């Protein structure tokens, strides 16, 4: 059999298994978790493959710097179809037009890739750990689309990567998205891990604004610890840009602390609003029962 036949058979088997798990998930919650995980990773693979092709074509016609935007949008719509999960910007959409900027966001689970699909602005690139470059399709796409790869174990090469990002910002007005927590929290509570300072050093060095993107704690939709992965809507707020002009490296500690405090405050506000909405819904339900 030809390679294309094997690929088609593999895709067919993947779809059958995923749909079977979705059906079983009506009675077995863990099956629904597995089904949506498979659907999410399948969507990521599909969109990464599209991203490779889009990156090549967009580079050839002179628009290579919007490759990640184009691919992110495809992931947004594919994931909506395959998992029923959406990220909705309820405030601050206009701040996404800030360019160039260092966009930062809280990092909860692998589902944050879908969050990027919903908020990612044109002319923006992500940063990623260097090891992702070696992953087939995803790594190829990230390399072709000018991802800023960071070697976290080597400060010297990490700083060189940031220097390259500064040049992109100054010359091409290219923005960068960074998760300052550095890793996923997997927390079922509204919280933030300590921030690393790289994003803030980068913004100060380039003299560009920092734009915080805050996602509510979405453990009600996805919680790897509880093996929960449901369809649902997740709220996002984009906070006003924080100017860094005339700041120096000496200001980075204060900038990091104040930005984290603002983002944590927003996350806690999300949680409080959610409690009020739940309480009201329960009140209405009780009134109806009476």
N, C-alpha and C positions, 0 to 999 in steps of 0.2 A: 504493500500500500504506500501511497505517496505521503509526504509530510503534511500536506494540506488535509488529507483524509484523517490522519491521526489527530490533527488540531481540531477538526470539526467534531470528531468523536469525543475528544476530551471536553470540548465546550458543551456538547449535548449531555454528557454524563454529569458535568458540573451543574447544569441547569436542572436536570432531573433530581439530583440529590438535594439541591437547595429548595426546590419546590416541595419535595417530599417532607423535608424538615419543617417548612412553613406549615404544611398541612398537619403534621404531628404536633406542632407548637400550639395548636388550638387546645390541646389537652395536657401537653408537657411543656412547661415554660422553658426548660433548658434547651429543648429542641428549637424553640423560637429564637433563643439567644444564638445558637449555632447557625441557624438559617440566616439571620441578619448579618452575622459576622462573615459568613461565606459570601453573601450578596454584596457586602461592603468591600471585601477584598477583591471580589470579581469586578466590581465597578472601578476600583482603583487601578487594576490591571488594564481594563479596557480603556480608561481615560489616559493612563500613562502611555499606552500604545498610540492612541490618538495624539497625545502630546509630542511624541517623537516625530511623527509625520508633520504635525502642525509647526513644530519648531524648525524643521528643515525648510518647509515651504515658506514660512514667515521670514526666515533669515534670507532666503533667496530673493524675496521681494522687498527687503529692507525694513521689515517690521519684527525682527527677532526679539526685541525687548518687550513685546506684549504676549509672548508665547505662554508664560505662566498664567497670565490673566485669562487667555482663551481656554487653556486646559482646566483651570479652576472652575470656570463657568460650566464647562461640560460635566465636571464631577458633581456640581450642585444639582443639575437637572437629572443626571443618571441616578444619583443616590436618592433623590426624591421619589423616583419611580421604583427603585429596587428595595428600598428600606422604609420609605414613608417618613424619613426624618428631614426636618428643615431647620435652618437657622434664620431667624427673622430680625432684622435691624429695626429696633423700635425707637431709636433716638440717635442723632448725630450722623446720619447718612452723608450729609454735606461735607463732613470732615475727611471723608475718604478721598476727596479731590485734592487734598494737600499734596504738593509735589515740588521737589523731592521731600521725603520724610522717612523717619524710622518708625514704622508701625510696630507696636508690641501688643502681645495678648497673653492671657492666662492659659495654661496648658493642662488640660484635664485627662484626656484619653486620646487614642488614635483617631477618634471621631473629629478631632479638631481639624483634620485635613478637610472635612466637609465644611467646617466653619470658614476656612480659607476660601473655599469655593463660593461662599455666599458674600464675603466682604472684599475679596482681593481686588484692588484697583489696577487699572492699566499701568504699565511702566513700573512694575514692582517685581522684586525677586525675593525668594525666601533664603534663609540661611539654614544649613543642615550639617549634621556631623559627617565627616569625611567618608565613613564606612558605607553610607547610603549610595555613594557613587558606583559601587560594585554590584548593586542589585539590578538584574536584567529589567529592561523596560523603564522602571521607575528611575533608576540611576542614569540610564541613557537620556531620558527626558530631562532630568534635572541638570545634567551636564550641558546638553544642547541649549537649554533655556537660561543659561547663565546663573545658576544657583551659586550662592556664596558658600563654599564648603569650608568647614572649620575643623581643624585637627585639635580636639580639646586636650590632647596629651602633649601638645607642643606649642608653647606660648609664642615662640618666634614665628612659626608658620601661620598661627592664628592671627597675629597682628598684621602679617603681610596680606592675608585675605581681607582683613578690614581696610587696609590701605587701598586695595583694589576697589573695594566697595565705595570708599570715599571718592576715588577718581570717577567712578561711574555716576555718582551723585552730582559731582561738580560739572562734569563734561556733558553727560547725557540726561541729567535730571531724573535718574533712576532711583526709585525708592527701595527700601528693604523691609522685610517683615521678620521679626525675631520673637521667640518665646523666651523672655528673660529668666524664667524659672529654670530653664536648661533641661528639664525633663518633665514627664507627665506626673501629675500628683495622684491620680486615681482616687481622689478623695470623695467621699459621699457627703461631706460637709462643705459649706461655703468658706473656702480658705485659699491662701496662696502660699506657695513655698518661698523661701528666701530668693531674692533676685540676684542674678549675676550682673556684673556691671558693663559687660561688653557692649550692649546696645546703647548705653548712655555715653560711654566713651566714643562710640562711633558717631552718635548724633552731635556731640560737642565738637569733635574733630572736624566733621563736615559742616557744622554750623547750620544744621537743619532741624526742624521741629520734631518732637516725639508725639506720636498720636496713639494713645492707649485704646485698645479694643477689648472690651470686657464682656465675657460670656457668663451668663448665670450658671450656677452649679446645676449640671444636668443629669445627676444620678438617677432622677426619676425616668429618664430616657435610656441612659446607658450606665451600667455599673458592673465592670468586670468582676469585682469581688462578689457581688450578689448574683452573677450570671444573668443579668437583666439587660435586655436590648429591645426597647419598644419603639414603635412609631410615635412621632410627636414633634412639637414645635419647641425650639429653644431660643430664648431671647438674647439679643446682643445690643450693647450700647457702645457707640464710638464717642469717646470723650474729646473735648476741645484740644487742639494742638498745644503743646508746651514748647515755647520758644527756647532755643539754646544759644542764640547769638550773644556774643560777648561773654559767654561762660568759658571757664577754663577747666583743665583736669581736676583742679582743686574743688570744683563745684559738683563733681560727679557723685560723691557720696550723698550729699544733700538731695540732689536731683533724683537719685535712685530711691531713696527713702520716701520722699514726698510723693513720687509717682506711684510707688507701691501702696502707700496709704490711701491715695485717691481711688485706685483700682479695687482695693479690698473693701473700702467703704461702699463702692458701687455693687460689689458682689453681695455684701450683707444687705443692702437695700433691696436687691432682687429677692433674696431669701425672705425678707420681711413682707414684701408685697405678695409673694407666693403664699405665705401663711395666711395673710388676710383674705386672699382670694379663695383659698381652700376652706377657711372658716365660714365665709359667706355662702359658698356652695353647699357646705354641710348644713348651714342654717336653713337654706332654702329647701334642701332635701328633707330635713326634719319637719319643717312646716307643712310640706306636702303630705308627709306620712300622717301627721296629726289630722 
